Amino acid sequence: MKKVYSVEEYIETNSHFGEALILLREIINSTELNESIKWSAPVYDLNGKNVVGLGAFKNHFGIWFFNGVFLKDEHNVLVNAQENKTKALRQMRFESINDIDKNLVLAYVKEAIENQKQGKEIKPKRATKKVDIPKELKTHFKMHTDLESNFKALTPGKQREYCSYISEAKREATKQSRLDKITPMILKGVGLHDKYKNC
């Protein structure tokens, strides 16, 4: 996709739908939304929160509603471009300028603005991986006071590094020498690979 730096350039790049994109832009710009370019496409936000965007493709063009899942869609005009992947995003698609009902588009954009003002949005969930502590490390916690609380104070990523380091050792002697090595590091609150990360 060509990198564009202005809405005019985006419309020019997608000139096969140029007239229609200009019309949609005028409708959106009649509202209080701010216009900008993000991801090489026109995006319209309210106080820094993305509300709608324009998109043009080979055979269709449309408006992206970033939190379109909250729109009532009484006219059944919204599509989920990536079913089972996209949770919030919805798209209003057109194939020609004749498909655009100005009043309908404006009503949907205004509803999206109101939803944003009310804080209706789906925030992406970060997957949290459970930390599986090997039995050797659990036993080691019982023998050394403060070790477990210091371990729990580490980030989940650092906890996983230590757990992998112990569980990857095949021989008991290796596991024990690794436990002896990491004990002072955990007590200091540092990660297993911190010295390499700060280089």
C-alpha positions as CSV (number, residue, x, y, z in Angstrom):
1,M,0.0,0.0,0.0
2,K,1.3,3.4,-1.0
3,K,2.2,5.7,1.9
4,V,0.1,8.9,1.8
5,Y,0.5,12.1,3.8
6,S,-2.8,13.9,3.3
7,V,-6.5,13.1,2.7
8,E,-6.2,14.8,-0.7
9,E,-3.4,12.5,-1.7
10,Y,-5.4,9.4,-0.5
11,I,-8.4,10.5,-2.6
12,E,-6.1,11.1,-5.6
13,T,-4.5,7.6,-5.1
14,N,-8.0,6.1,-5.1
15,S,-9.3,8.3,-7.9
16,H,-11.6,5.5,-9.2
17,F,-13.8,6.4,-6.2
18,G,-12.6,10.0,-5.9
19,E,-15.9,11.7,-6.2
20,A,-17.6,9.4,-3.7
21,L,-14.7,9.7,-1.2
22,I,-15.0,13.5,-1.4
23,L,-18.7,13.2,-0.6
24,L,-18.1,11.0,2.4
25,R,-15.4,13.3,3.6
26,E,-17.7,16.3,3.4
27,I,-20.4,14.4,5.4
28,I,-17.9,13.5,8.1
29,N,-16.3,16.9,8.2
30,S,-19.7,18.5,8.9
31,T,-19.4,16.9,12.4
32,E,-17.1,17.8,15.2
33,L,-14.5,15.0,14.4
34,N,-10.9,15.9,13.7
35,E,-9.4,14.7,10.4
36,S,-6.0,13.1,10.1
37,I,-4.0,10.4,8.3
38,K,-3.2,7.2,10.2
39,W,-2.0,4.0,8.6
40,S,-1.9,5.9,5.3
41,A,-5.7,6.4,5.3
42,P,-8.1,9.2,6.5
43,V,-9.1,8.7,10.1
44,Y,-11.5,10.9,12.1
45,D,-11.2,11.1,15.9
46,L,-12.8,12.8,18.9
47,N,-10.4,13.9,21.6
48,G,-7.7,11.5,20.2
49,K,-10.0,8.5,20.1
50,N,-10.6,7.1,16.6
51,V,-14.3,7.1,15.6
52,V,-14.4,6.6,11.9
53,G,-12.1,6.2,8.9
54,L,-12.4,6.1,5.1
55,G,-11.2,3.1,3.1
56,A,-11.1,2.5,-0.7
57,F,-10.4,-0.9,-2.3
58,K,-10.4,-2.3,-5.8
59,N,-14.2,-3.0,-6.0
60,H,-15.6,-1.1,-3.1
61,F,-15.1,1.8,-0.7
62,G,-16.5,2.7,2.7
63,I,-16.5,4.0,6.2
64,W,-14.8,2.2,9.1
65,F,-16.5,2.5,12.4
66,F,-13.8,1.7,15.0
67,N,-16.4,0.8,17.6
68,G,-19.2,0.0,15.2
69,V,-20.3,-3.1,17.2
70,F,-22.1,-0.6,19.5
71,L,-24.1,1.0,16.6
72,K,-27.8,0.0,16.5
73,D,-27.6,-0.6,12.7
74,E,-31.4,-0.5,12.3
75,H,-30.9,-0.4,8.5
76,N,-28.6,-3.5,8.5
77,V,-25.9,-1.8,6.5
78,L,-22.8,-2.7,8.5
79,V,-20.5,-5.6,7.9
80,N,-17.8,-7.2,9.9
81,A,-14.9,-7.4,7.4
82,Q,-13.1,-10.1,9.3
83,E,-15.7,-12.4,11.0
84,N,-14.4,-14.1,14.2
85,K,-11.3,-11.8,14.2
86,T,-12.6,-8.2,14.5
87,K,-14.6,-7.6,17.6
88,A,-15.4,-3.8,17.5
89,L,-14.7,-2.7,13.9
90,R,-17.6,-2.5,11.5
91,Q,-17.7,-1.2,7.9
92,M,-20.4,0.5,5.8
93,R,-19.6,-0.5,2.2
94,F,-20.5,1.1,-1.1
95,E,-19.8,0.2,-4.7
96,S,-20.7,3.6,-6.3
97,I,-21.5,7.1,-5.3
98,N,-25.2,6.3,-6.0
99,D,-25.2,3.9,-3.1
100,I,-24.5,6.8,-0.6
101,D,-27.5,8.0,1.4
102,K,-26.2,11.2,2.9
103,N,-28.7,11.4,5.8
104,L,-28.2,7.7,6.7
105,V,-24.3,8.1,6.7
106,L,-24.6,11.2,8.8
107,A,-26.9,9.5,11.3
108,Y,-24.5,6.6,11.7
109,V,-21.5,8.9,12.1
110,K,-23.4,11.0,14.7
111,E,-24.4,7.9,16.6
112,A,-20.7,6.7,16.6
113,I,-19.7,10.1,18.0
114,E,-22.3,9.9,20.8
115,N,-21.1,6.3,21.6
116,Q,-17.5,7.6,21.9
117,K,-18.6,10.4,24.2
118,Q,-20.3,7.8,26.4
119,G,-17.0,5.8,26.4
120,K,-18.4,2.8,24.6
121,E,-15.4,1.0,23.3
122,I,-13.9,-2.5,23.3
123,K,-10.4,-2.4,24.7
124,P,-8.1,-5.1,23.3
125,K,-7.5,-7.8,25.9
126,R,-3.9,-8.8,26.5
127,A,-3.4,-12.5,26.8
128,T,-2.0,-13.3,30.1
129,K,0.0,-16.5,30.1
130,K,0.0,-18.4,33.4
131,V,3.4,-18.9,35.0
132,D,4.0,-22.6,35.7
133,I,6.5,-22.8,38.6
134,P,8.6,-26.0,38.5
135,K,8.4,-28.1,41.7
136,E,12.1,-27.6,42.4
137,L,11.7,-23.9,42.5
138,K,8.6,-24.2,44.8
139,T,10.7,-26.4,47.2
140,H,13.5,-23.8,47.0
141,F,11.0,-21.1,48.1
142,K,10.3,-23.0,51.3
143,M,14.0,-23.2,52.2
144,H,14.8,-19.5,51.5
145,T,12.8,-16.8,53.2
146,D,11.8,-13.8,51.1
147,L,12.6,-15.6,47.9
148,E,8.9,-16.4,46.9
149,S,7.8,-12.8,47.6
150,N,10.7,-11.4,45.6
151,F,9.9,-13.8,42.8
152,K,6.2,-12.7,42.8
153,A,7.3,-9.1,42.6
154,L,9.0,-9.8,39.2
155,T,7.2,-9.2,35.9
156,P,5.4,-12.4,34.5
157,G,8.0,-12.4,31.7
158,K,10.9,-12.5,34.1
159,Q,9.2,-15.2,36.2
160,R,8.7,-17.3,33.0
161,E,12.4,-16.9,32.1
162,Y,13.5,-18.3,35.5
163,C,10.9,-21.1,35.4
164,S,12.1,-22.2,31.9
165,Y,15.7,-22.0,33.0
166,I,15.0,-24.5,35.8
167,S,12.6,-26.8,34.0
168,E,14.9,-27.1,30.9
169,A,17.7,-28.6,32.9
170,K,17.8,-32.4,32.5
171,R,19.9,-33.5,35.5
172,E,19.1,-32.8,39.1
173,A,22.6,-31.5,39.7
174,T,22.2,-29.0,36.9
175,K,18.8,-27.9,38.3
176,Q,20.4,-27.4,41.8
177,S,23.3,-25.4,40.4
178,R,20.9,-23.2,38.5
179,L,18.8,-22.7,41.6
180,D,21.9,-21.6,43.5
181,K,22.8,-19.2,40.6
182,I,19.4,-17.5,40.3
183,T,18.6,-17.2,44.1
184,P,20.7,-13.9,44.6
185,M,19.4,-12.6,41.3
186,I,15.7,-13.0,42.3
187,L,16.5,-11.5,45.7
188,K,18.0,-8.4,43.9
189,G,14.8,-8.2,41.8
190,V,16.6,-8.6,38.5
191,G,15.7,-10.8,35.5
192,L,17.7,-13.8,34.2
193,H,18.7,-12.0,31.0
194,D,18.7,-8.3,32.2
195,K,22.5,-7.9,31.8
196,Y,22.1,-8.7,28.0
197,K,19.1,-6.4,27.6
198,N,20.9,-3.4,29.0
199,C,23.9,-3.7,26.6
